[in-house]
């Protein structure tokens, strides 16, 4: 029924962004707080968990996972998956380290070379996925093995050691009291959040993930969106490889094993749907924090690394099950 001028319907006030964030992520925020409280009171962890040094350790440890999880969020919102990021970490790390130790190139050149390796593999993933009907799972599974094999061929299976202070600064240095990897992580989060929330590309990613055919009919260049997202995932994995190689003082051909699983876990725990079309970077940040705090707590309790894998597997399964229930409703 038509409204008169004197009886206009009042529109509900727009929710504050912080309130929306809390409402959408209340469950995982509570889970993170409960986990932190438990580790703060348990006798085995209470003396060291809440120390400033340990808090920075957690942030530094999750920095590489956060980089690839940010990009993985975009890939999964598209309805895809990228299994190659762990192997890209290894290949980028050994190439960057090799530029410094074997060829005595400047650090800046090594950084560009390592990042470029990640971009090239990401571009290859995007090209094959866009130009064929091969599922992203299969494409990235193949490049996962290719990149890992190339890392082992390049190094002969041995670490590429780099001991210069300039190299170590990237992964183990500080700017003031803050570790350099944490600063890089914050910059990556801001860039990804801006891409997802303030650009046309971000809107197109959600549209393609929600309904590819409808997105095509709307004039969205689906192939271009997928190509850019996979190239970005390769770049983030390349940067993560450089940071990890710097932190370990060497490029390791075995580095990054299981990194794709940690990234997927962070994304899924953060509420991004494996079916595509929905998810937020804010949720991924909390998911990565949960995985990082969980790993840190298990290490402080001296839990065997094999059992840590079991625990992380259970966490992933629970997160996927919750996503399944949510989608059913």
C-alpha positions as CSV (number, residue, x, y, z in Angstrom):
1,X,0.0,0.0,0.0
2,X,1.3,3.5,-0.9
3,X,2.8,5.6,1.9
4,X,1.6,9.2,2.4
5,X,4.2,12.0,2.9
6,X,3.3,12.2,6.6
7,X,3.6,8.5,7.1
8,X,6.8,7.5,5.5
9,X,8.2,4.1,6.5
10,X,11.4,4.5,8.5
11,X,14.4,2.6,7.1
12,X,16.5,0.6,9.6
13,X,19.7,2.3,10.5
14,X,22.7,0.9,8.7
15,X,24.7,-1.4,10.9
16,X,28.1,-0.4,12.0
17,X,30.8,-2.3,10.1
18,X,32.3,-3.5,13.4
19,X,28.9,-4.8,14.5
20,X,28.4,-6.6,11.2
21,X,31.9,-8.1,11.5
22,X,31.2,-9.3,15.1
23,X,27.8,-10.7,14.1
24,X,29.2,-12.6,11.1
25,X,32.2,-14.0,12.9
26,X,31.0,-14.4,16.5
27,X,31.4,-18.2,16.5
28,X,35.1,-18.2,15.5
29,X,35.9,-15.2,17.6
30,X,34.5,-17.0,20.7
31,X,36.5,-20.1,19.6
32,X,39.7,-18.1,19.4
33,X,39.1,-16.5,22.8
34,X,38.2,-19.8,24.5
35,X,41.4,-21.3,23.0
36,X,43.5,-18.4,24.3
37,X,42.0,-18.7,27.8
38,X,42.6,-22.4,28.0
39,X,46.3,-22.0,27.0
40,X,46.6,-19.1,29.5
41,X,45.4,-21.2,32.4
42,X,46.8,-24.7,31.6
43,X,49.8,-25.4,33.8
44,X,51.9,-26.5,30.8
45,X,51.5,-23.3,28.9
46,X,50.4,-20.6,31.4
47,X,53.9,-19.3,32.1
48,X,54.8,-18.5,28.5
49,X,51.7,-18.3,26.4
50,X,50.7,-14.7,27.2
51,X,54.3,-13.3,27.1
52,X,54.9,-10.5,24.6
53,X,57.7,-12.5,23.0
54,X,55.3,-15.5,22.4
55,X,52.6,-13.2,21.0
56,X,55.1,-11.9,18.4
57,X,56.3,-15.4,17.8
58,X,52.8,-16.5,16.9
59,X,52.3,-13.5,14.6
60,X,55.7,-14.3,12.9
61,X,54.8,-18.0,12.6
62,X,51.5,-17.3,10.9
63,X,52.8,-14.6,8.6
64,X,53.6,-17.0,5.7
65,X,50.3,-18.8,6.2
66,X,48.4,-15.5,6.3
67,X,49.9,-14.5,2.9
68,X,48.8,-17.6,1.1
69,X,45.5,-17.8,3.1
70,X,44.5,-14.3,1.9
71,X,45.0,-15.4,-1.8
72,X,43.4,-18.8,-1.1
73,X,40.3,-17.0,0.2
74,X,39.9,-15.4,-3.2
75,X,40.5,-18.7,-5.0
76,X,38.0,-20.6,-2.9
77,X,35.3,-17.8,-3.2
78,X,35.7,-18.4,-6.9
79,X,34.8,-22.0,-6.3
80,X,38.3,-23.2,-7.0
81,X,41.3,-24.6,-5.0
82,X,45.0,-24.1,-5.3
83,X,47.2,-27.0,-4.1
84,X,50.4,-25.7,-5.6
85,X,51.1,-22.9,-3.1
86,X,53.3,-25.1,-0.8
87,X,55.5,-26.1,-3.6
88,X,55.7,-22.6,-4.9
89,X,57.0,-21.6,-1.4
90,X,59.9,-24.1,-1.9
91,X,60.8,-23.2,-5.4
92,X,60.6,-19.4,-4.8
93,X,62.7,-19.8,-1.7
94,X,65.5,-21.8,-3.3
95,X,65.6,-19.6,-6.4
96,X,65.8,-16.4,-4.3
97,X,68.5,-17.9,-2.0
98,X,70.4,-19.2,-5.0
99,X,70.5,-15.7,-6.5
100,X,72.3,-14.5,-3.4
101,X,74.6,-17.4,-2.5
102,X,75.4,-18.9,-5.9
103,X,75.3,-15.9,-8.3
104,X,76.1,-13.2,-5.7
105,X,73.3,-11.0,-7.0
106,X,71.9,-8.1,-5.0
107,X,69.1,-8.8,-2.5
108,X,66.6,-6.8,-4.5
109,X,67.2,-8.9,-7.6
110,X,66.8,-12.1,-5.5
111,X,63.5,-10.9,-4.1
112,X,62.2,-10.0,-7.6
113,X,63.3,-13.4,-8.9
114,X,61.6,-15.3,-6.1
115,X,58.4,-13.4,-6.4
116,X,58.5,-13.8,-10.2
117,X,58.8,-17.6,-9.9
118,X,55.5,-17.5,-7.9
119,X,53.8,-15.3,-10.4
120,X,54.9,-17.4,-13.4
121,X,53.4,-20.6,-11.8
122,X,50.3,-18.7,-10.8
123,X,49.9,-17.4,-14.3
124,X,50.3,-20.9,-15.7
125,X,47.7,-22.2,-13.3
126,X,45.3,-19.4,-14.4
127,X,46.0,-19.9,-18.1
128,X,45.3,-23.7,-18.0
129,X,42.2,-23.3,-15.8
130,X,40.8,-20.5,-18.1
131,X,41.5,-22.1,-21.4
132,X,40.4,-25.7,-20.6
133,X,37.7,-27.5,-18.6
134,X,40.3,-29.2,-16.4
135,X,39.2,-28.8,-12.7
136,X,41.5,-26.4,-10.7
137,X,42.1,-29.3,-8.3
138,X,43.8,-31.3,-11.0
139,X,45.7,-28.4,-12.6
140,X,47.2,-27.2,-9.3
141,X,47.9,-30.8,-8.2
142,X,50.0,-31.1,-11.3
143,X,51.9,-27.9,-10.7
144,X,52.3,-28.8,-7.1
145,X,54.4,-31.8,-8.2
146,X,56.2,-29.8,-11.0
147,X,57.3,-27.0,-8.7
148,X,58.4,-29.3,-5.9
149,X,60.4,-31.4,-8.5
150,X,62.0,-28.3,-9.9
151,X,63.0,-27.2,-6.4
152,X,64.7,-30.5,-5.8
153,X,66.4,-30.5,-9.2
154,X,67.7,-27.0,-8.7
155,X,69.2,-27.8,-5.3
156,X,70.1,-31.4,-5.8
157,X,67.9,-32.0,-2.7
158,X,70.2,-30.0,-0.5
159,X,69.5,-26.6,1.2
160,X,70.9,-23.4,-0.3
161,X,72.4,-21.6,2.6
162,X,72.5,-17.8,2.8
163,X,74.2,-16.2,5.8
164,X,74.3,-12.5,5.0
165,X,72.6,-10.2,7.5
166,X,70.7,-8.3,4.7
167,X,69.0,-11.6,3.7
168,X,68.2,-12.7,7.2
169,X,66.6,-9.3,7.9
170,X,63.6,-10.2,5.6
171,X,62.4,-13.1,7.7
172,X,64.1,-12.7,11.0
173,X,64.7,-8.9,11.4
174,X,62.8,-6.3,13.3
175,X,61.6,-2.8,12.7
176,X,61.4,-1.4,16.2
177,X,59.8,-4.2,18.3
178,X,57.8,-5.6,15.4
179,X,59.1,-8.5,13.3
180,X,59.5,-7.7,9.6
181,X,57.3,-10.7,8.4
182,X,54.5,-9.3,10.6
183,X,54.7,-5.9,8.8
184,X,54.7,-7.6,5.4
185,X,51.7,-9.7,6.5
186,X,49.8,-6.6,7.6
187,X,50.5,-4.9,4.2
188,X,49.3,-8.0,2.4
189,X,46.1,-8.2,4.4
190,X,45.3,-4.5,3.7
191,X,45.9,-4.9,0.0
192,X,43.8,-8.0,-0.2
193,X,41.0,-6.5,1.8
194,X,41.0,-3.4,-0.5
195,X,40.9,-5.6,-3.6
196,X,38.0,-7.7,-2.3
197,X,35.9,-4.8,-0.8
198,X,36.7,-1.7,-2.8
199,X,37.4,-2.8,-6.4
200,X,35.4,-4.1,-9.4
201,X,37.6,-7.2,-9.3
202,X,36.4,-8.1,-5.8
203,X,32.7,-7.8,-6.8
204,X,33.4,-9.9,-9.9
205,X,35.1,-12.6,-7.8
206,X,31.9,-13.0,-5.7
207,X,29.7,-13.0,-8.7
208,X,31.8,-15.7,-10.5
209,X,31.9,-17.8,-7.4
210,X,28.2,-17.5,-6.8
211,X,27.1,-18.3,-10.4
212,X,29.6,-18.5,-13.2
213,X,26.9,-18.6,-16.0
214,X,25.0,-15.6,-14.6
215,X,28.3,-13.7,-14.3
216,X,29.1,-14.4,-18.0
217,X,25.6,-13.2,-19.0
218,X,26.2,-10.1,-17.0
219,X,29.2,-9.2,-19.1
220,X,31.9,-10.2,-16.5
221,X,35.0,-11.6,-18.1
222,X,35.2,-14.8,-16.1
223,X,38.4,-16.0,-17.6
224,X,40.2,-12.7,-16.7
225,X,39.0,-12.9,-13.1
226,X,40.2,-16.4,-12.6
227,X,43.5,-15.6,-14.3
228,X,44.2,-12.6,-12.1
229,X,43.3,-14.4,-8.9
230,X,45.6,-17.4,-9.6
231,X,48.4,-15.0,-10.5
232,X,47.9,-13.2,-7.2
233,X,47.9,-16.6,-5.4
234,X,51.3,-17.4,-7.0
235,X,52.7,-14.0,-6.0
236,X,51.6,-14.4,-2.4
237,X,53.1,-17.9,-2.2
238,X,56.3,-16.6,-3.8
239,X,56.6,-13.9,-1.1
240,X,55.9,-16.5,1.6
241,X,58.7,-18.6,0.2
242,X,61.2,-15.7,0.4
243,X,60.2,-14.9,4.0
244,X,60.5,-18.6,5.0
245,X,63.9,-19.0,3.3
246,X,65.2,-15.9,5.0
247,X,63.9,-17.0,8.4
248,X,65.6,-20.4,8.0
249,X,68.8,-18.9,6.6
250,X,68.5,-21.1,3.6
251,X,66.3,-22.2,0.7
252,X,64.9,-25.6,1.5
253,X,63.5,-27.8,-1.3
254,X,61.2,-29.4,1.3
255,X,59.9,-26.1,2.6
256,X,56.2,-25.4,2.5
257,X,55.1,-29.1,2.7
258,X,51.5,-29.0,3.9
259,X,51.3,-25.2,3.7
260,X,48.3,-25.5,1.3
261,X,46.5,-27.4,4.0
262,X,47.2,-24.8,6.6
263,X,46.0,-22.1,4.3
264,X,42.8,-24.0,3.4
265,X,42.2,-24.7,7.1
266,X,42.5,-21.0,7.9
267,X,40.1,-20.0,5.1
268,X,37.5,-22.7,5.9
269,X,37.7,-22.1,9.7
270,X,37.2,-18.4,8.8
271,X,33.8,-19.1,7.3
272,X,34.5,-19.1,3.6
273,X,32.3,-21.6,1.8
274,X,34.0,-24.3,-0.2
275,X,31.0,-24.1,-2.5
276,X,32.2,-20.6,-3.6
277,X,30.5,-17.3,-3.7
278,X,30.8,-16.3,0.0
279,X,33.6,-15.5,2.4
280,X,35.5,-12.6,4.0
281,X,39.1,-11.7,4.6
282,X,38.3,-10.8,8.2
283,X,37.1,-14.4,8.8
284,X,40.3,-15.7,7.2
285,X,42.4,-13.6,9.6
286,X,40.7,-15.1,12.6
287,X,40.9,-18.5,11.1
288,X,44.7,-18.1,10.6
289,X,45.0,-16.9,14.2
290,X,43.2,-20.0,15.5
291,X,45.5,-22.3,13.5
292,X,48.5,-20.3,14.7
293,X,47.5,-20.3,18.4
294,X,46.6,-24.0,18.2
295,X,50.0,-24.8,16.7
296,X,51.8,-22.7,19.3
297,X,49.9,-24.2,22.2
298,X,50.6,-27.7,21.0
299,X,54.3,-26.9,20.7
300,X,54.4,-25.4,24.2
301,X,52.8,-28.6,25.5
302,X,55.4,-30.6,23.6
303,X,52.8,-32.5,21.7
304,X,54.3,-34.9,19.1
305,X,54.2,-33.3,15.6
306,X,52.4,-36.4,14.2
307,X,49.5,-35.8,16.7
308,X,49.5,-32.1,15.7
309,X,48.7,-33.1,12.2
310,X,45.8,-35.2,13.6
311,X,44.5,-32.3,15.5
312,X,44.6,-29.9,12.6
313,X,42.9,-32.5,10.4
314,X,40.0,-32.7,13.0
315,X,39.8,-28.9,13.0
316,X,39.5,-28.8,9.2
317,X,36.9,-31.6,9.2
318,X,34.8,-29.8,11.8
319,X,35.0,-26.5,9.9
320,X,33.9,-28.1,6.7
321,X,31.1,-29.9,8.5
322,X,29.9,-26.6,10.0
323,X,30.0,-25.1,6.5
324,X,28.0,-28.0,5.2
325,X,25.3,-27.5,7.9
326,X,25.2,-23.8,7.2
327,X,24.7,-24.3,3.5
328,X,22.0,-26.8,4.1
329,X,20.1,-24.3,6.2
